């Protein structure tokens, strides 16, 4: 797209693939480069006194990062949105938390990613910003938590990590907005290809862009997106003032990853659903957590507010003593942290992603020593099934 013409692109599902496939491809009119150039310059010449090309210093704005941010904004929220790219997903959440002041309280999904929990508890609690945790899949629990007048925001993971619980975003916005409470949604698992929280009334969307948006396990990045001009100005100030920005090379990698996101996610989602249905029939498997299953308690909510169910799933093995052999025995799945890449990964949340959560809390939530999480990639689905069948038997 030509500079400035990206905003004319519709972001309905049918057109989203076109927007992403051509992200940055028409930016460089001087050379006609189809791939967005990587601008490694830290500073930029001024045409004259009091004049600017729009780029002065790369912490504030960089052409490669700007095209990435424009693409993310259009994909998530359309022409009215603004996006900001950060050095990691946690850097993005850290910046959002800086919107609040000592004495403020945040209500958060109780079974959220351990790194986010650590940020809330080990970093921001010491500065007087308190987080209380609720089952955000239960509207009555959310309503009770929001009754406290100190609450300034509700932070949702939809679906949650690792249990894939589903919060009704629109209903929670209905509870929060009349009280002036912000709704913040971590949309990492589904992306704007499946779920658009801003359309459901959310104020801010955050991403670990390391995951599905990048999609190749070769970049660490984060993003914050909003349609609210007041919040956009505050986030822009913090992004520049704190400086946890995404560099130009990583911005280019993320732009490249976005081009194939719709294709990757469709393949991953189909394989995840097939594996979830197969796991249900296995005698050595207990609970299977995948919102695409009709028996999942969040199935109908997610069916209503999204266009798919994602490619993440979790399951419990009947015998926890089998966990080490399963992790050591997989040949197609890889035992590693992270998720959302083209390679399929298997993770043991209790000792990896959620190690910072108190063991008693983990057990209460169901993040037990029998729970394994799968990030399903784009490999042949039969190879993935056979790999699990072999280690489970």
VENRA-V750583 format. One record per residue. N is the residue number from 1. RES is the residue in one small letter. PHI is phi in whole degrees, 0 to 359 (* if undefined). PSI is psi in degrees with one decimal (* if undefined). Layout:
n->[N/N]
res->[RES/RES]
phi->[PHI/PHI]
psi->[PSI/PSI]
//
This chain:
n->[1/2/3/4/5/6/7/8/9/10/11/12/13/14/15/16/17/18/19/20/21/22/23/24/25/26/27/28/29/30/31/32/33/34/35/36/37/38/39/40/41/42/43/44/45/46/47/48/49/50/51/52/53/54/55/56/57/58/59/60/61/62/63/64/65/66/67/68/69/70/71/72/73/74/75/76/77/78/79/80/81/82/83/84/85/86/87/88/89/90/91/92/93/94/95/96/97/98/99/100/101/102/103/104/105/106/107/108/109/110/111/112/113/114/115/116/117/118/119/120/121/122/123/124/125/126/127/128/129/130/131/132/133/134/135/136/137/138/139/140/141/142/143/144/145/146/147/148/149/150/151/152/153/154/155/156/157/158/159/160/161/162/163/164/165/166/167/168/169/170/171/172/173/174/175/176/177/178/179/180/181/182/183/184/185/186/187/188/189/190/191/192/193/194/195/196/197/198/199/200/201/202/203/204/205/206/207/208/209/210/211/212/213/214/215/216/217/218/219/220/221/222/223/224/225/226/227/228/229/230/231/232/233/234/235/236/237/238/239/240/241/242/243/244/245/246/247/248/249/250/251/252/253/254/255/256/257/258/259/260/261/262/263/264/265/266/267/268/269/270/271/272/273/274/275/276/277/278/279/280/281/282/283/284/285/286/287/288/289/290/291/292/293/294/295/296/297/298/299/300/301/302/303/304/305/306/307/308/309/310/311/312/313/314/315/316/317/318/319/320/321/322/323/324/325/326/327/328/329/330/331/332/333/334/335/336/337/338/339/340/341/342/343/344/345/346/347/348/349/350/351/352/353/354/355/356/357/358/359/360/361/362/363/364/365/366/367/368/369/370/371/372/373/374/375/376/377/378/379/380/381/382/383/384/385/386/387/388/389/390/391/392/393]
res->[x/x/x/x/x/x/x/x/x/x/x/x/x/x/x/x/x/x/x/x/x/x/x/x/x/x/x/x/x/x/x/x/x/x/x/x/x/x/x/x/x/x/x/x/x/x/x/x/x/x/x/x/x/x/x/x/x/x/x/x/x/x/x/x/x/x/x/x/x/x/x/x/x/x/x/x/x/x/x/x/x/x/x/x/x/x/x/x/x/x/x/x/x/x/x/x/x/x/x/x/x/x/x/x/x/x/x/x/x/x/x/x/x/x/x/x/x/x/x/x/x/x/x/x/x/x/x/x/x/x/x/x/x/x/x/x/x/x/x/x/x/x/x/x/x/x/x/x/x/x/x/x/x/x/x/x/x/x/x/x/x/x/x/x/x/x/x/x/x/x/x/x/x/x/x/x/x/x/x/x/x/x/x/x/x/x/x/x/x/x/x/x/x/x/x/x/x/x/x/x/x/x/x/x/x/x/x/x/x/x/x/x/x/x/x/x/x/x/x/x/x/x/x/x/x/x/x/x/x/x/x/x/x/x/x/x/x/x/x/x/x/x/x/x/x/x/x/x/x/x/x/x/x/x/x/x/x/x/x/x/x/x/x/x/x/x/x/x/x/x/x/x/x/x/x/x/x/x/x/x/x/x/x/x/x/x/x/x/x/x/x/x/x/x/x/x/x/x/x/x/x/x/x/x/x/x/x/x/x/x/x/x/x/x/x/x/x/x/x/x/x/x/x/x/x/x/x/x/x/x/x/x/x/x/x/x/x/x/x/x/x/x/x/x/x/x/x/x/x/x/x/x/x/x/x/x/x/x/x/x/x/x/x/x/x/x/x/x/x/x/x/x/x/x/x/x/x/x/x/x/x/x/x/x/x/x/x/x/x/x/x/x/x]
phi->[*/290/307/88/267/301/291/278/282/293/242/294/303/295/264/301/299/290/305/288/299/253/300/79/286/242/285/270/288/293/253/78/302/280/267/304/296/263/264/273/291/277/220/224/291/267/298/185/299/75/244/212/282/101/230/241/210/290/295/281/199/225/304/294/293/297/295/301/296/296/295/298/298/296/293/273/226/81/294/275/270/231/235/223/260/235/290/195/297/291/296/295/293/305/295/298/294/288/288/256/235/307/99/286/235/239/264/230/306/286/253/268/309/298/293/293/302/298/298/298/273/266/253/272/297/292/262/90/258/261/248/246/249/219/285/285/279/249/298/294/292/294/301/297/291/282/292/292/292/280/291/247/201/238/248/245/255/224/290/279/244/248/273/61/284/239/266/277/298/298/294/290/302/298/280/274/300/299/261/75/268/285/249/245/237/275/256/302/290/255/63/291/290/241/215/237/300/298/293/268/106/297/271/221/241/239/222/272/288/306/276/293/297/285/80/231/54/229/210/247/200/217/208/231/224/210/260/278/298/294/290/300/296/290/293/299/298/291/302/287/288/271/87/275/274/275/287/296/295/291/298/294/299/291/301/297/297/300/299/251/306/301/291/299/295/298/294/297/295/297/292/298/297/297/294/299/296/292/298/302/266/271/294/266/243/266/294/242/253/208/292/284/283/296/282/293/297/260/301/292/296/291/300/283/255/221/252/175/241/82/236/256/210/223/209/253/271/293/242/297/294/279/305/302/293/296/294/279/266/295/240/259/298/245/281/200/280/79/189/85/273/290/271/281/237/239/227/253/304/299/245/243/291/237/296/280/274/306/305/295/292/303/296/297/282/102/271/267/279/245/267/239/245/246/252/272/264/253/295/300/298/290/297/295/297/296/297/293/300/295/284/285/272]
psi->[143.8/152.8/128.7/-13.4/-7.6/-32.1/-14.7/-9.0/125.1/148.0/29.4/165.5/-38.1/-32.5/-14.5/-40.1/-36.2/-44.9/-47.6/-41.5/-32.0/18.2/117.3/-3.4/-17.6/18.2/-42.0/86.5/-24.8/-42.6/-18.1/17.4/128.5/-29.6/130.2/126.4/152.7/114.7/99.1/3.9/133.7/-24.7/164.7/141.4/144.2/137.2/-28.9/178.6/126.4/11.4/153.2/148.1/-4.5/-9.9/123.7/-46.2/135.1/-16.7/-37.8/-45.9/139.9/138.3/-42.4/-44.0/-37.1/-41.9/-40.7/-47.9/-39.0/-39.3/-45.8/-41.4/-47.0/-42.0/-37.7/-41.9/1.0/-162.9/-23.6/-6.6/157.7/142.6/153.7/127.5/135.9/169.8/-17.6/168.5/-38.4/-32.9/-36.8/-45.4/-39.6/-43.3/-41.6/-40.5/-23.3/-6.1/-15.6/168.7/160.1/135.1/-17.8/153.0/142.0/134.1/128.2/153.8/130.5/-28.6/53.8/169.4/137.0/-32.9/-38.1/-41.6/-44.1/-41.4/-45.4/-46.7/-40.1/-20.4/-57.8/-23.0/-34.9/-18.8/11.3/9.2/111.9/138.0/131.8/145.8/138.9/157.1/94.6/-3.8/-8.1/107.4/-34.9/-36.2/-38.0/-45.0/-42.6/-40.8/-33.9/-8.3/-22.8/125.8/-14.6/-13.4/126.3/-13.8/155.7/129.4/117.9/138.4/123.7/109.1/166.4/161.6/113.6/3.1/-5.2/35.1/151.6/122.8/143.3/97.8/-48.9/-40.5/-39.1/-38.6/-39.7/-30.5/-36.6/-44.7/-42.6/-19.9/6.2/19.7/130.2/145.1/120.8/129.4/125.1/110.4/21.5/-42.6/-34.5/-29.9/171.5/-9.7/-22.8/-33.2/133.6/91.2/-31.1/-34.9/-21.9/2.4/-2.7/152.0/-37.4/141.7/135.1/153.6/142.5/97.7/-9.7/-31.6/-112.9/-34.5/-44.2/-55.8/-0.1/13.4/37.5/11.1/143.7/125.2/163.7/168.2/150.3/134.4/138.4/155.2/-11.0/119.7/-37.4/-41.8/-37.5/-42.5/-39.1/-40.6/-39.8/-41.6/-44.3/-40.8/-45.2/-40.6/-36.7/-38.4/18.1/53.3/162.1/131.2/165.4/-38.9/-43.7/-32.6/-40.4/-42.4/-39.6/-39.8/-42.8/-42.8/-38.9/-28.9/-30.1/7.0/-50.5/-38.6/-46.1/-49.0/-36.7/-44.4/-44.8/-42.1/-43.0/-42.3/-39.3/-42.9/-42.7/-41.8/-39.8/-44.0/-38.4/-42.5/-33.2/-27.5/0.0/127.8/-23.4/11.0/134.8/-117.1/138.4/124.0/103.4/118.0/-10.9/-13.6/134.0/-24.3/-12.2/132.7/-20.7/8.0/-50.0/-37.3/-47.3/-34.5/-34.8/-35.4/1.3/174.0/16.8/-178.6/2.3/-177.4/19.8/139.5/160.3/152.9/157.6/137.4/149.9/-34.7/109.1/-21.3/-16.7/-13.7/-50.8/-40.6/-37.2/-47.1/-34.8/-21.6/-16.2/144.9/-24.9/-53.4/149.1/135.0/100.4/158.1/179.0/-175.5/170.4/-1.3/176.6/-20.6/138.7/133.4/147.8/135.1/145.8/90.5/-36.3/-29.2/-1.1/-87.5/-22.2/26.7/-26.1/-8.0/136.7/133.4/-37.5/-38.1/-43.0/-46.1/-40.7/-37.6/-21.4/10.4/73.9/-179.9/11.6/-1.9/129.8/144.5/137.0/133.2/111.2/127.7/-151.9/12.3/171.9/125.4/-30.1/-34.6/-39.7/-44.4/-46.3/-34.4/-45.9/-39.8/-42.2/-45.8/-26.6/-27.5/*]
//
